[in-house]
Every structure is written in C-alpha cells, then in structure tokens.
Amino acid sequence: MALSMRCNVKSVFRFVHKSNSHRRLFKAGKATGTTSLPKAQVFSGIQPTGVPHLGNYLGALESWVALQDKYSTVMYSIVDLHSITQPQDPQMLRENILDMAASLLACGIDPTRSILFQQSQVSEHAELSWILGCLTSMPRLRHLPQWKMKSKQKNEGSVGLYTYPVLQAADILLYKYGQLCSSCVLILSRLYSQLCVRERVMLLLCRSTHVPVGEDQIQHLELAQDLARIFNNQYEEFFPEPCALLSGTRKVKSLRDPSSKMSKSDPQKLATVFLTDTPDDIVLKIRRAVTDLTSEVTYEPESRPGVSNLVSMHAAVSGQSVEEVVRLAEGMDTGQYKNVVAEAIVQTLQPIRLEIQRLRADRGHLESLLAKGAEKAHSLAAPVMTEVRKLVGFY
C-alpha cells in the first residue's frame, strides 16, 4: 500500500514542480487517481484577557469564522500559558478563559468545523517549546519588538515574557499533520523516509501551517520559520515552515484617542466598545467619540482620524465599502452620523451579546467543549511529539 501510494505521490510532485504552484497539488491528486491530500491547516491563538472588544472582532475574530469554510483543519487556542507572562489573579484567569470561550463561540467559531481548546490542557505545547528554546539564541529573542515594548513598560521582564515567542513557535509547529487519521499519519511517516530531499520539501510545503497574523506579528512568525529551519538542519527535514495569512486587518482606533488602537486596558471607559456592551452603552460611547470641528462626514485618516475611525467601523459592521458609507452620510453632520454608526454597531453586536450571556450561564457546557477540543488537539500533537522525541534522541 505504501509503495503504490509513493508512486502516486511522486507523480503529484512532478506535476507540482512543473506548475510551480503547491496550491494545485490537490487537483493533481485527483487527476492521478490518488486521494487528494488535505489542505494546509490554520492555527491561531488568543489570550484570555476577558471579553473581546469591537477591534478584536473586526480585526481577527470575524476572519477566523470565515476561515472555517476554507481549510480542512482549523485550530483556535485560548493561550492561557501566554497570559501568565503578566501577573494574573487565578480566579479571574479561570473566568476569563470561559469568557473568551463563550465569546468565540458566540462570534461563530463552530466546534464541529474547528478545534477550540485551552492551550495549557495540551502538554505538548510546553514540551516542544522547551526543545525549541534550547535551539534559540538569546540575541535572537532580545531583538523582538514585543520584548522591547513590554519590558520597558514594566522596567523589567520575566523569563516567560522573554521566551514566549518560542512558545508561540511551538504552538504553530506542533500541528504539522492537521486532522489526518492515525493510519494516514503512519503512512505519511513511512513514505517520508523514502522520498528524496526535493520531494520531502514539497510534502512539507503542502502540510505547512497557515497563521492569521497582523503586520506587527510578522517577526514572531519569522522566528517560528527560523526555528523550523534550525531544527531541520540539526536533526532532519521534519517541520514545514509556517505561512502567514495576511488579511486586510481592520484596525479600530480608540474612541477617545484615535491615534491609538482600541484596547481592553484603556483607562478611559468610553474609549472601547466591548462585545457585551448594551445598546445604551454603545450609543453613549459612539456619541462621545472624539471627532473635530468640521461637521461634514469624510474619510481622511491623516487629517480627520476621529471621523475616519467612525467611517471605518461603520463600513466594517455593515459590509459596505468606505466610499459607499461616505455617500450615504452626505447631508448629515457628525452628530447625526454618530447615531447611524451606533445603530449599525448595535445590530451587529446585539446577537453576539445575547449569545455570550446564554453560553456563560452554562459553565459545565463550556468546560466540556474545551475538554473535547483539548482531546482533539492532543490526538494531533501526540504523533508529532513522538517523532520529535525520537529525532532529538530521547528514545
């Protein structure tokens, strides 16, 4: 069985080499009579820092929901190990994990189409992080922007804060097989040893993990790519280099200071719209949003950041372009326009708010979903760590 599959896969590789596009690999599999290989998988994580805000939803969560229809394996992790790089109250952390789980589900993350799990419940994350950390130089971590920024804010930083980009790399690299059945993993493992270097690279390419990232996270993804190369050079070609999924991330600005991003930690309560805000809360915050002395509604981010932020949010929640939104606002002053924006945001967030409330009322259901997700994640991570331990020499 392995030999016949090897011949078919080789013909696929020849097709890929000629077409110079790994995206056509799956069509090639059908053309050669093989079972088409699964699409590359997606992995992303979010820290449990309470209920997300509108910026989180429009900048990441909305696209996470859409990715469930585009990839065969989609994994979303509540990365609680990352969260303790900053001091956490244990009881608050427990509640924040459940708040985040409820929020993700309410936004449209579907456990039947993706794997939603709590990072700390899959021990392979920490184990692989230690192995990769032993391959990482201190100067490499010292130059990452997050360390520079956060250590300056605190005047010092913990070892966990210093090395958490390595844990991020482990999070990503751990799921190289995606949702393959155990027999498929076994076949691929046997097949892999029979392939030449070029064929191994192509197989790794089609199994690479895709990571939705913003521009500010590119350097951390580059670290994951570097560590995959370092591991492969030291042991053997094993980890595929992850790929960035750069989308048109919508950057929502603070309602009180449009020069900075909307943030959960903003000390000004009217600066941030949370997914659990009531309609009255949203209306109040939008009405108090900073604009300028010009009453006309235009989109000029450099010269009119406050009004432009409202236009961006309106376009995002209504599914319209900025140009369409501006045309609709012709004849309105900014005060009238704020009411329109507030209503559009309320219509988008109200169903999410009610669903979060419903889900949070059933703690056992959320804990059960996370436990099932952790079981699925462990079943994917365990075969990878078994191979890693063998390559490193643990047995």
N, C-alpha and C positions, 0 to 999 in steps of 0.2 A: 504493500500500500504506500509506504514511504517513498519507494523508488519511483513508482508511477507518478506520484504527486510531484516528485522532484523534477521529472521531465516536463510536466505541465507548467510548473512554476518557472522553469528555465525559459520556456517559450514566452511566458509572460514577461520575464525580464528582458528578453531580446526585443520584444515589442516596445517596452518602456524605453530602452536605450535608443531605439530608432526614433521614437516620438519625442524623446527628451521631456516627457511630462509624466510624473508619477501619478497625476490625477486620472490618467486614462488607464491605470492599472486594472481597475475593477471591470471596465468594459472589456479589457483584454482577456481577463479571466473567463468571461462568458464566451468570448469568441473562440477560445482554445478548448472549451468544454470543461473547464475546471469550475469549482465553486468559487464565486467571486470573493476575494478577500474582504474582510470587514473594513469599513472606513476608519481613518485615524480617529483617535479618541480626543475628547476635550476634558481638561481638568481646570478647575478654578476654586479658589478658597476665599472665605470672607471671615473676618474676625467677629466674635460675638460681643459687640460693644453696644448691645441694646437694639431697639427698633431702628431700621434704616430710615433715611430721610429721602426727600424727593430727588436729590442729587444722586444718591446711591441707586435709586430705582431707574432713573433715566440714563444714568451713566453706565450701569452694569447689569442690573437685575432684569431689565426688560429684554436685553440682548441674550442673557442667559436662557430665558424662557424660549426664545426663538431657536437657539442652538439645539434644543432637544429634538427638533424636526430635521436637523441637518447631519447629525452624526450618530453612529450606532452605539457609541459608548460616551455618555456624558456624566461627569462626576463633579459634584459640588460638595465641598467640605467646609464645615464650620471649624475654623482653625483655632481651637482653644489653646493649643500649645504655643502658638504665636502670641496670643493675647497676654500670657503671663510674663512676657518680656517687660511689661509695666506692672506695677503693684495692682493686685486685684483683691477685692473682698470675695471670699469663697462663695458665700450665699448669693451675692449679686451676680457672680460669674455663672452660677447654676441657672439663675433666672434669665440671664442674658442669652445663654445658649438656647433655651427654649423659646425666648422671644424671637431670636434670629431664625430658628427652625420654622416657627409659625409664620413669620414674615415671608420667608422664601416660598413656603407652600401657598400662602395667600396671593403672592405675586404671580404664581403659575408654575412653579417648579413641581413637576409631577413624578412621584416615586416610582411609577410604572414605566416612565420613559427616561429616567435618570437615576443616579445613585446619590442620595443625600445622606451624609454621615458626619459624625463628630470625629475630628482628627485624632484625639487622644485615645479613642477606643480601638484604633488600629496601630498596634505597637511597632509595626514595620516602618512607619514614618520615622520614629526616633532612632531605630536601629540603622537604617540606611543613612540618616543624617550624620550619625557618628562616623560611619565608614567614609562618607564623602568629606566630612570635616577633617579627617586625617590626610586627605589629599589636597586640602585648600591652604594656601599661604595666608599669613596674617596681612601682608600688604594688600593682597587682592581684596580682602574684606574692608580694609581701612578706607579704601577709596570709594566705596559705595555711598551714594548720596543720603540714604536713609540713616546710616550710622552717623554721618557728619551732622545732619539736622537734629536728630533726636538726642544725641549725646551732648550737643551744645545746649539744647533746651533744659536738660537735666543737670548740666555741668559735669556729668559723668554718665557712664552707661554700664549695664550689666554684661556679663559674658554672653547671656542669652540674646540680648539685643545685638551684640556684635556678630554672633554666629547665626542669627535667624535666617539670613539669606541662604545659608546652606540647608537649613530645614525646608525652605521653600523649594530648593532644587530637588531635595529628596521627595517632597510631595509630588512633584511633577514627574520625575523619572521612574517612580515606583510602579506606575501603571502602564508599562510598555506593551502589555498584551491586550489591554482593554477587555471587553466582555467576550473572550473566546472560551469555549467549553474546555474542560480539562484535557480531553483527548486531542483537541486541536493544539493546545499548548504543548503537549507531549510530541505531537507530530512536528510542529514548528521547531522545537528544541532539537529533535533528531535531524531534521532537514538542515538546520542552520549549520551544523558541523560539517556537512557535505558540500557546502557552497564555497565558491571562490570569494575573494575579497570584494569584487565588484558586486556580486550577487548578494552578499551579506549587507553591503551598504544599501542596496535597493530595498531589501526586505526591511531593514531598519527604518528607511525613509517612509515606507508605506505604513509603518506602525508608530510613527512619531506622535507624541502627544501635542495637541494644539492648546494654547493657553491664551484666553482673552486677557489682554493687558492694555493699560493706558501707556502713553509715551513716558510717563515718569517711572514706569516699572520695567522698561526695556533692559536697563543694566542688570537687574536681578535675573531676568530671563537669560541674558547673555552669560551670567555666572552658571546657570544650570546647563547651558550648552557647553561651556568650558569644562565643567566637571564631568559631563558625559564623555568628552574627548579625552580628558586626563585618565578617567577610569579605563576607557577602551584601550588607550595606549599602554597603560601599566599592566593590564590583565589580558583582555581580548575584546574584539569588537562586540559589544553587548548592548549598550544603551543607545537608542536613537536620540539625536539632538532634537529637543522640543522646538516647535514653531510658534511664532507669535500670531495671534489673531487680532490684528489691529483694526478696530472698527471706528466708525465716526463717533467716538465717545462724546456725549453731550456733557459739557462742563457747566454745571449750575452754580451760579455765584450766590454769595450771601445776600440776603435781602436788605441787610443793614450796611454792608460794605462790599459793593460789587467788584472791588479789586481783589477779593479773596474768594476761595471756594466755599460753598455751603458746607458746614461742618457740625457734627454732633456736639463737639466740645466748645462751640462758640458760646461765650458768656452772655451774649445778648439773646434773650429768649425769643425775640421776634425775628431773628435772623434765619431761622431754619424751619422748614416745613417737614414734619415727620409723617410717616405713613399712617400713624394712629391719630393724627390731629382731627378734631371735629370740624365740620363745615364752618362753624363760627370761628374757630381758631385760625383756619386757613384764610377766611375773608379778612380777619383782623391783621394777620401778618402781611398779606398782599397789599392791603390799603396803607400800611405803614412802611412799605418798601421804599427805599431811597430812590428818587429819580433826579430831576433837575427842574430848572425854572421854565423850560420850554414845554408847552402843552401838547404839541404835535407828537404823534407816535411814529418814530422812525427806528431803523436798525443801524446804529453806528457804534459798534462796540468800543472803539477807541475814545470817541468824544462824548458818547452818551451811554456809559456802561450800565447804569441802573435801568433805564427803559429797555435797552437791548437785552438785558437779562430777562425781563418780563416777556419780551417778544420770543426769546429762545424757549422759555418754559412753555409758553402758550403753543408754539409750533410743535414742540415735542409731545405734549399731552393730547393735542388734537389731531396729530398725524398729518399736519399741513406743513408746507414749506414756510420759511421766514417771509418770503415775498407775498405769499397768499395771506398770511396773518396781517402783515402791514397794510395790504389793500383793504382787508375787512375793517381795519381800525381807522380808515380815512374818515375824517369829520369828528372823531372822538378826541377829547382831551385825555391826558394821562389818568385823571381821576376816574373818568368813565371806563377807560380801558382796563384799569385795575379790577373793576367789577367783573369784566368779561374774563380776564385771566383767572381770577379767583373761582368763578363758576366752572371753568374748564378743568381746573385742578381738582375741585371738589368732585366732579363727575368721574374723574379717573381714579381718585384715591378712596372714595366712599366705599365701593365694593371690597376693596383690599382691607380697609379698616375694619369693616364688619366681619370679614373672614378671619382676620387676626384675632379678634375678640372671641369668635366661636372656637377657634383652634386652641387658644390659650386656656379656655375653660376646661379642656380635657388634657391634663398633664400626662396621664398614662398613655394616651394615643400618640402624643409627640415623642415620648420616650421610647415607645415601641417602634415607631417609624425610624428613629435614629439608630436603634439597636439592629433592626433589619438591614438598614443601609450599611452599618459597620460590618455586618456579616458578609454582605456582598463585596464590600471593599477589601476585606481581609482575604476573601477567596481569590481576588485578583492580585493582591500584593504578595501573598504567601509564595506562589511559584517563582516570582521574580527574586524574592529574598533567598529562596533556596538556591537558586543559581548564583546569586551574588556571594553567598557564604562559601560555595564551592570554589568560585573563582578567586576569592580572597585567600582561601586556604584554611578556613575554619574546620572543614571536614572534606 
